[in-house]
Amino acid sequence: MISEIVDDYFAISSASRFVRPIYDRHLASAGLTIGQYSMLARLQMQDDVTMARIAESMQMDRTSALRSLLLLQRDGFACSTAPRGRTLTFHLTEAGATWLSSARNLWATAQAEFESRYGADKAGALRQKLLCLTGLKPGSDKASFQSGRRILRCRCVRYQHAPLAISP
């Protein structure tokens, strides 16, 4: 039986609090947060992506995704096209692409630090299990995130009926 003090949520959120400062520290010199980096990377993968697709791919609610996108737009790193009905689409600006490019090596350095501290094999296994939990699985750089009829390029493929159980 799992203790009420050390349960799944506690373990996952504690791990997040352990890992986040590693990435924050490395991205700080580029002036980026983890969330900004992730959102810019998704915008770079697909031109004119809808806010709803970004929210879904990042496991975020639409309101939070829109707020983040509007902040990136305010700073000149993303821009939106005129809404088609109720569909608002965003894309990366040249300034956003430059900013993201400057942060890629920092992100890779943070990833390498985590893997050296935790172990590359264990980090890979952990990544697979966590992605499985959300219905994602590791893919190649050319893999797709499929949602509805549109396909967004990213590092994972979404399953229509993702299992929630994680085998040991």
C-alpha positions as CSV (number, residue, x, y, z in Angstrom):
1,M,0.0,0.0,0.0
2,I,1.2,3.5,-0.9
3,S,1.7,5.9,2.0
4,E,-0.5,9.0,2.0
5,I,2.7,11.1,2.4
6,V,4.7,9.4,-0.3
7,D,2.2,8.8,-3.1
8,D,2.5,9.0,-6.9
9,Y,1.7,12.8,-7.1
10,F,4.3,13.6,-4.4
11,A,6.9,11.5,-6.2
12,I,6.2,13.1,-9.6
13,S,6.0,16.6,-8.3
14,S,9.2,16.2,-6.2
15,A,11.0,14.9,-9.2
16,S,9.8,17.9,-11.2
17,R,11.1,20.3,-8.5
18,F,14.5,18.5,-8.7
19,V,14.8,18.7,-12.5
20,R,13.3,22.1,-13.1
21,P,16.1,24.2,-11.6
22,I,18.7,22.4,-13.8
23,Y,16.9,23.6,-16.9
24,D,16.0,27.0,-15.4
25,R,19.7,27.6,-14.6
26,H,20.9,26.8,-18.1
27,L,18.1,28.7,-19.9
28,A,18.5,31.8,-17.7
29,S,21.4,33.1,-19.8
30,A,19.1,33.2,-22.8
31,G,16.4,34.9,-20.8
32,L,14.0,32.0,-21.4
33,T,11.8,30.0,-19.1
34,I,11.1,26.3,-19.6
35,G,7.6,27.0,-20.7
36,Q,8.6,29.7,-23.2
37,Y,11.3,27.4,-24.7
38,S,8.7,24.6,-25.1
39,M,6.1,26.8,-26.7
40,L,8.6,28.4,-29.1
41,A,9.8,25.0,-30.1
42,R,6.3,23.8,-30.9
43,L,5.6,27.0,-32.9
44,Q,8.8,26.3,-34.9
45,M,7.6,22.8,-35.7
46,Q,4.5,24.0,-37.5
47,D,3.5,27.2,-39.2
48,D,0.1,28.7,-38.3
49,V,-0.8,26.3,-35.5
50,T,-3.9,26.8,-33.6
51,M,-3.9,27.8,-30.0
52,A,-6.0,24.7,-29.2
53,R,-3.4,22.4,-30.8
54,I,-0.6,24.0,-28.9
55,A,-2.5,23.6,-25.6
56,E,-3.2,20.0,-26.4
57,S,0.3,19.1,-27.4
58,M,1.6,20.7,-24.2
59,Q,-1.0,19.2,-21.9
60,M,-2.2,22.7,-21.0
61,D,-5.6,24.2,-20.6
62,R,-6.5,26.6,-23.4
63,T,-6.6,29.7,-21.2
64,S,-3.1,29.2,-19.9
65,A,-1.8,28.4,-23.4
66,L,-3.4,31.6,-24.8
67,R,-1.9,33.7,-22.1
68,S,1.5,32.3,-22.8
69,L,1.2,32.8,-26.5
70,L,0.0,36.4,-26.1
71,L,3.0,37.1,-23.9
72,L,5.3,35.7,-26.6
73,Q,3.4,37.8,-29.2
74,R,3.8,40.9,-27.0
75,D,7.5,40.4,-26.9
76,G,7.7,39.9,-30.7
77,F,8.6,36.2,-30.6
78,A,5.3,34.9,-32.0
79,C,2.5,36.5,-34.0
80,S,-1.1,35.5,-34.7
81,T,-3.1,35.5,-37.9
82,A,-6.5,36.9,-38.2
83,P,-9.0,34.5,-36.6
84,R,-10.9,32.2,-38.9
85,G,-14.2,32.2,-37.2
86,R,-13.1,31.3,-33.6
87,T,-9.8,29.7,-34.6
88,L,-6.8,31.8,-33.7
89,T,-3.5,30.6,-35.2
90,F,0.1,31.5,-34.2
91,H,3.5,31.2,-35.8
92,L,7.1,31.9,-34.8
93,T,8.6,35.3,-35.8
94,E,12.2,35.7,-37.0
95,A,13.1,37.1,-33.6
96,G,11.5,34.1,-31.9
97,A,13.4,31.7,-34.1
98,T,16.6,33.5,-33.3
99,W,15.9,33.5,-29.5
100,L,15.0,29.8,-29.7
101,S,18.1,29.0,-31.7
102,S,20.3,30.7,-29.1
103,A,18.7,28.5,-26.4
104,R,19.0,25.0,-28.1
105,N,22.6,24.4,-26.9
106,L,21.6,25.5,-23.4
107,W,18.7,23.1,-23.4
108,A,21.0,20.3,-24.6
109,T,23.5,21.2,-21.8
110,A,20.7,21.0,-19.2
111,Q,19.6,17.6,-20.6
112,A,23.2,16.3,-20.5
113,E,23.5,17.5,-16.9
114,F,20.4,15.7,-15.8
115,E,21.4,12.6,-17.6
116,S,24.9,12.7,-16.0
117,R,23.4,13.1,-12.6
118,Y,20.7,10.5,-12.9
119,G,22.2,8.2,-15.5
120,A,21.5,8.3,-19.3
121,D,19.8,4.8,-19.3
122,K,17.7,5.6,-16.3
123,A,16.7,9.0,-17.7
124,G,15.7,7.4,-21.0
125,A,13.6,4.8,-19.2
126,L,12.0,7.4,-17.0
127,R,11.2,9.6,-20.1
128,Q,9.5,6.7,-21.8
129,K,7.4,5.9,-18.8
130,L,6.3,9.5,-18.2
131,L,5.5,10.0,-21.9
132,C,3.5,6.8,-21.8
133,L,1.5,8.1,-18.9
134,T,0.3,11.1,-21.0
135,G,-0.3,9.0,-24.1
136,L,2.9,10.0,-25.8
137,K,5.9,8.0,-26.9
138,P,9.4,8.9,-27.9
139,G,9.9,9.5,-31.6
140,S,12.5,10.8,-33.9
141,D,12.9,14.5,-34.8
142,K,10.8,13.9,-37.8
143,A,8.0,12.2,-35.9
144,S,4.6,13.8,-35.8
145,F,2.1,14.8,-33.2
146,Q,-1.3,14.0,-34.7
147,S,-4.3,15.6,-33.3
148,G,-7.5,15.6,-35.3
149,R,-6.9,16.3,-39.0
150,R,-3.8,18.5,-38.5
151,I,-0.4,17.0,-38.0
152,L,2.2,19.0,-35.9
153,R,5.9,18.0,-36.2
154,C,7.3,17.2,-32.8
155,R,9.3,14.5,-31.0
156,C,6.3,12.3,-30.0
157,V,3.4,10.5,-31.5
158,R,0.0,10.8,-29.8
159,Y,-2.1,7.6,-29.5
160,Q,-5.8,7.8,-29.9
161,H,-6.4,5.5,-26.9
162,A,-3.4,5.8,-24.7
163,P,-3.1,3.4,-21.8
164,L,-2.9,5.0,-18.4
165,A,-1.3,2.0,-16.7
166,I,2.5,1.9,-16.6
167,S,4.1,-1.5,-16.4
168,P,6.9,-1.9,-13.9
